Amino acid sequence: MDTVDANIRFAIATHWESFVAGVQSLSSSVDIRPPDITFNLFPFDENEQTSNFELRPVVLVLPERADHTETNLHVVVSGTISIDRDHFQEHKTLRTVKFQTRVAYFRLKPAAGVLEHVYGAHYDYEANAAAHPVFHSQVKSFADMRVHINGYDDLQFQDHLERILTRVRVPTAQMDFFSLVVQLVADHLISAASGESEIEIFLALINKSKNVQGAGHLIPRLGTEPAIQCYRAAHWYPDN
């Protein structure tokens, strides 16, 4: 790992620490492990164009709804992210070139002695693969990610995604690791009943998230006039 890789790794870790601080100011009941992901970032496939990092699993313990006091939802997130080296050196901005994200949701039912796998998804990027939307998700079981949730080995485990159809590729926004964790905040910590201060914190998290730029600049068809004015899924598919 050279100096550029090290600086990008530091910028990614700093971005994460800023996110964690914002979430903790929003809700003291949320548990995020680890709060420092420096040692969860492992470089791979070193080259001159991109800095490529594997993001080892991070666990977020959240309420299922913003107005719930019980934090019974354990969400495990991992993936990879590739950053444009030249762009970072020139602008000091994290601009993504490629990514993959895996997320697994587990619901804890302590009274029933049960841990349920209730949602799992793989988010991906394919620039020009036939029949693949450029940004897409596939719902699937990630029951194996349960190992990252500590302390519940004695509970009965139920995988509700065991027989789910996994070949459905749903066009999405770019759901890299940092986009996904913002979604978790929106889904589980914010509601119509949220106060003004909570909304302000959430908006600050969104603005911080914009410091990580997407890979749409690599897909010319997404910058055409019809695509800009439309945003329908047809523009996500290769047209050549």
N, C-alpha and C positions, 0 to 999 in steps of 0.2 A: 504494500500500500504506500503510494508516494504522497508527497505533500498535498497535492490537489485532492486526492481521495480522502486524506485525513481531514482537510478543511471542510469538505462536503459532509463527511461523517459527523463532524462537530456541529455543522449547521443543521443537520437533520435532528441530532440529539437536542440541540437548543430549541428547535421548533417544538419538539415533543414536550420538553420541560415547560415551555410557555403554555402549551395546551393543557397540561396537567394542572398548572397553577390556576388557569381560568376555570377549569371544571371544579376544583376544590373550593374556589371562592363562590361557585354556584351552588354546590351541595357538599357539606362536610361528611355526609354519609357514604359518598361514593368512594370505593377503594380501587386504586389503579396500581397494578404491579407489572413491571417495576416503574417507578416514577422517573428513573433515568434509564434510557434505552441504549446508552453508549455501548455497553457490552452485549447488547442484543443485536447489534449491527455487524454483520460479517460480510466482508467484501468477497466477490466471486467474479470470474470471467473478466479479469483485468484487461483493459484496452485503452487506446488513446482517445476515443470519442466519448465514452461514458464511464461514470463511476457506478458500479453495480453492487447493491447491498441486499443481503437477505435480512429480513426483519424477523427475528425469532419471536415466538409467541408472547403476547402481552395480554393480561387478564384485566377486564373491567367488571367490577361488581356494582350493579345498578338496580334501582327499583324498576319494576315492569312498567309502571306508569308514574308520571311526575308527581301525582298527588298521593302516592303510596309511601309509607314510612319504611316498609320492609324491603331490604335490598336482596331480593331472591333470584336475580338474574345474573348469571356469570357468562360473560362474553369473552371468547378467546379470539384474538386477531393476530394473523401473521401474514407474511408475503415477501415480495421482492419489489425493489424500486431501482430504476436506472436514471441517473441524472446527467444532463449535458455538461461535460467538463468545460468546454470552451465558453459556453454561456455563463457558467458560474464564475469563471476566472474574470470575465469581462464585466458582469453585472452583479456578482455576488448573490444571485438568485437561483433557487432550486427549480430548474425546469425539467420536468420528467420527459423521458424518451420512451420508457416502457415500464410496465408494472404487472404484478399479479397480487391478488389479495384473497385470503381465506378467512372466513369468519364462522364461528360456531357458537350458538346460543344454548345455554343450559339453564333450566329452571329448577330451583331447589325447593322441595316440599318437605321440610324437616319433620312436620307433624306426621306425615305419611311415610317417612323414611325413604323418600324417593328423590332421585336426580334424573330429570328428563332432558333429552336432547330435542329441542323444539324447533330449531331453525339452523340451517347451514347454507352457505353460499360461497361460490368461487367467482371472483370478478377478474376479468381478463382484458387483454388488449391484443388485437390482431389487425395489422394495418391493411392487408390485402388478401387474407385467406378466404377462399371461396366459401360462401354461405355463412361466414362469420361476421356479425356486426363488429365494427371497430372497437367499441366499448360494450361489454356484455356481461351478464351474470348467468350462472347455472346453479340452481338449488340442488343440494346434495347433502348426504350425511357426512359429517366430520366428527363422528363419535370418538375417533381416536384422540381428538384434541382434549378429551376429558382429562387426560393425564396431567394437564397443566392446572387443573383445579385441585388444590390441596385440601385434605381433611375430610373427604366424603367417601372414602373407599368402602365404608361399611354400609352405604346406602344401596338400595335396589336401583339399578340403572335401566332406564327405558329409552330406546332410540325410536322416536316417532318418524324418522326420515329413512328408516331402513329400506323400505320398498318404493321410495319415491322415484319418479321418472327424472333422470339426470341429463337427458339429451336436449333439453329445452334451453336455447340461448336467447335470453331476453336483452334487447338493446337497453343500455343504461347510460347515465352520465359516467364520467371517469371516476371510478370508485377505487382509487389507490388507498393505501393504509390511512393516510391523513384525511381523505374525504370520508372514509368509513367511520372514523371515530367522531367526526362532527355529526354524522347521521345518528350515531348512538346518543349523543347529547340531545339532539332535536327530538328523537323518538321517546326518550325515557326521562328527560329532565325538564322539558319545556311543554307547557300545555296552554290552553286558552285562559286558564286561571293564573298563569305566571305573572308575577309582579313586574313593575317597570324596571327595577334594578336587575332582576333575573334576565329580562329581555335584553337589557343593555350588555350584560356579560356575554350572553349568547351571540349577539351581533358582533361583539369584539372578537369572539372565537372565530366567527365566520370570516371577519376581515383578516385575522392572522392566518387563517387557512389559505387565503388568496396569495400569500407569499410563496406558496408552492404552486408552480404553474403546470398546466396540463400538457398532454402530448398532441392536442388537436392541431397544432401548427405543422405537424408532419403529414397531415391528411388534406391535400388540396381540395378534395370534393366537399369537405366540411366548411370551407371558406367561400364557396360559391354563393351567389346571390339567392338562388332558390333555397339552399340549405340554411342560410342565415335567417331567412324570413319564415322558415317552415318548422324545422326541428322534428319532423316526423321520422319514424324509424327507417324509412327507405334510404335516407341519406347515410345511414350507418353501414350499409352494405357496399362491398366493392362493386364498381360499375364498369369494370373492364375485364 
